[in-house]
Amino acid sequence: MLSEYDMTRAIVLGGSRGIGRAIADALKTIGIDVFAASSGDIDTSDLDSVRDFLKNHDQTDILVLNTGGPAPKQFSDITQDDWNLYHNQLFVGFCTILQNIKINDGGYIFLISSAVIKEPNAKLIISSAYRAAFSEVFKVLSKEYARNNISCINIAPGFINTDRTLELLKDMREFEETIPMKRLGEPEEIGNFVKAIVENDIKYMTGVTINFDGASSSYVF
Ligand SMILES: NC(=O)c1ccc[n+]([C@@H]2O[C@H](COP(=O)([O-])OP(=O)(O)OC[C@H]3O[C@@H](n4cnc5c(N)ncnc54)[C@H](OP(=O)(O)O)[C@@H]3O)[C@@H](O)[C@H]2O)c1
């Protein structure tokens, strides 16, 4: 389908590895000029770094909000510094970006959140808390962006085969047996999903959260 909007540019945060890298690579295959950022280009926990990045990247057609995730920690072990760091990394950093970047009409914003926004996890409580908070902001903003035909899609991965998952899991084979599909998801599956949305000019699916978890979750809505 030919779109009235020409999607030519994308900014993918956390685009140097894992899920972000797979999205960047998939978008490049359809001729999109992708800036795939590493933590050296923008550190979403450091608001000065975020503002510096925005000086050179203040406009795009497609934005992927993605960053590194917190290490697992029990509630009793979480420090004030941990709260402050991830409050910025997973919440204020993304809010600052959206307050200062122009998404061109007909564009897309994809958020990489996590399955833990719907099913909180005792070891990933920081991740559950701040990602759920930002998902609320993203949902509210989807209504404003919709006026300019900009679609907002929250992707909530379960366990995907990336560096982060390899760090989190002790025994991969044993863990895979607990997933209905008996395997981790591949980052390329998320990359191809994002590409398919853009390539096929799918716009009306917005304000949604997409579970990407191989049927691990048990909730219906
Ligand atoms: N993999 C999963 O199963 C899974 C499941 C649910 C949610 N998630 C979440 O989805 C996101 C991506 O996961 P992933 O598995 O692809 O992670 P990953 O393989 O660890 O890659 C993380 C990416 O984020 C960048 N990054 C790290 N810290 C950053 C910071 N402070 N500011 C900006 N960028 C930063 C990294 O850049 P460098 O290369 O410079 O380090 C890298 O490009 C994470 O937030 C993760 O917690 C992952």
The ligand as a MOL file (V3000), in Angstrom:
LIG
                    3D

  0  0  0     0  0            999 V3000
M  V30 BEGIN CTAB
M  V30 COUNTS 48 52 0 0 0
M  V30 BEGIN ATOM
M  V30 1 N 15.5870 -9.5080 26.3980 0
M  V30 2 C 14.4870 -9.7210 27.0560 0
M  V30 3 O 14.0760 -10.8660 27.2400 0
M  V30 4 C 13.6620 -8.5780 27.5760 0
M  V30 5 C 12.4100 -8.8460 28.1270 0
M  V30 6 C 11.6500 -7.7940 28.6040 0
M  V30 7 C 12.1500 -6.5170 28.5620 0
M  V30 8 N 13.3800 -6.2890 28.0400 0 CHG=1
M  V30 9 C 13.8900 -4.9340 28.0460 0
M  V30 10 O 14.0070 -4.4930 26.7190 0
M  V30 11 C 15.1320 -3.6090 26.6090 0
M  V30 12 C 16.0780 -4.1430 25.5540 0
M  V30 13 O 16.4600 -5.4510 25.9500 0
M  V30 14 P 17.6720 -6.2350 25.2780 0
M  V30 15 O 17.5370 -7.6260 25.7560 0
M  V30 16 O 17.7290 -5.9440 23.8400 0 CHG=-1
M  V30 17 O 18.9090 -5.5550 26.0340 0
M  V30 18 P 20.4670 -5.6220 25.7180 0
M  V30 19 O 20.7840 -6.7290 24.7920 0
M  V30 20 O 21.1180 -5.5810 27.0590 0
M  V30 21 O 20.7300 -4.2300 24.9310 0
M  V30 22 C 20.5180 -3.0380 25.6070 0
M  V30 23 C 20.6640 -1.8690 24.6550 0
M  V30 24 O 20.3790 -0.6730 25.4040 0
M  V30 25 C 21.5330 0.1600 25.4120 0
M  V30 26 N 21.6500 0.7810 26.7420 0
M  V30 27 C 22.0670 0.2060 27.8980 0
M  V30 28 N 22.0160 1.1020 28.8910 0
M  V30 29 C 21.5770 2.2620 28.3580 0
M  V30 30 C 21.3560 3.5590 28.8790 0
M  V30 31 N 21.5580 3.8520 30.1750 0
M  V30 32 N 20.9060 4.5200 28.0450 0
M  V30 33 C 20.7030 4.2580 26.7250 0
M  V30 34 N 20.9120 3.0440 26.1660 0
M  V30 35 C 21.3410 2.0590 26.9810 0
M  V30 36 C 22.7040 -0.7600 25.1040 0
M  V30 37 O 23.7730 0.0020 24.5350 0
M  V30 38 P 25.3170 -0.4890 24.6760 0
M  V30 39 O 25.5580 -1.4460 23.5430 0
M  V30 40 O 26.0980 0.7850 24.5260 0
M  V30 41 O 25.4670 -1.1220 26.0180 0
M  V30 42 C 22.0760 -1.7180 24.1060 0
M  V30 43 O 21.9930 -1.1540 22.8180 0
M  V30 44 C 15.7600 -3.5570 28.0080 0
M  V30 45 O 15.2520 -2.4410 28.6890 0
M  V30 46 C 15.2860 -4.8260 28.6360 0
M  V30 47 O 15.2680 -4.7470 30.0470 0
M  V30 48 C 14.1540 -7.2880 27.5520 0
M  V30 END ATOM
M  V30 BEGIN BOND
M  V30 1 1 1 2
M  V30 2 2 2 3
M  V30 3 1 2 4
M  V30 4 1 4 5
M  V30 5 2 4 48
M  V30 6 2 5 6
M  V30 7 1 6 7
M  V30 8 2 7 8
M  V30 9 1 8 9
M  V30 10 1 8 48
M  V30 11 1 9 10
M  V30 12 1 9 46
M  V30 13 1 10 11
M  V30 14 1 11 12
M  V30 15 1 11 44
M  V30 16 1 12 13
M  V30 17 1 13 14
M  V30 18 2 14 15
M  V30 19 1 14 16
M  V30 20 1 14 17
M  V30 21 1 17 18
M  V30 22 2 18 19
M  V30 23 1 18 20
M  V30 24 1 18 21
M  V30 25 1 21 22
M  V30 26 1 22 23
M  V30 27 1 23 24
M  V30 28 1 23 42
M  V30 29 1 24 25
M  V30 30 1 25 26
M  V30 31 1 25 36
M  V30 32 1 26 27
M  V30 33 1 26 35
M  V30 34 2 27 28
M  V30 35 1 28 29
M  V30 36 1 29 30
M  V30 37 2 29 35
M  V30 38 1 30 31
M  V30 39 2 30 32
M  V30 40 1 32 33
M  V30 41 2 33 34
M  V30 42 1 34 35
M  V30 43 1 36 37
M  V30 44 1 36 42
M  V30 45 1 37 38
M  V30 46 2 38 39
M  V30 47 1 38 40
M  V30 48 1 38 41
M  V30 49 1 42 43
M  V30 50 1 44 45
M  V30 51 1 44 46
M  V30 52 1 46 47
M  V30 END BOND
M  V30 END CTAB
M  END
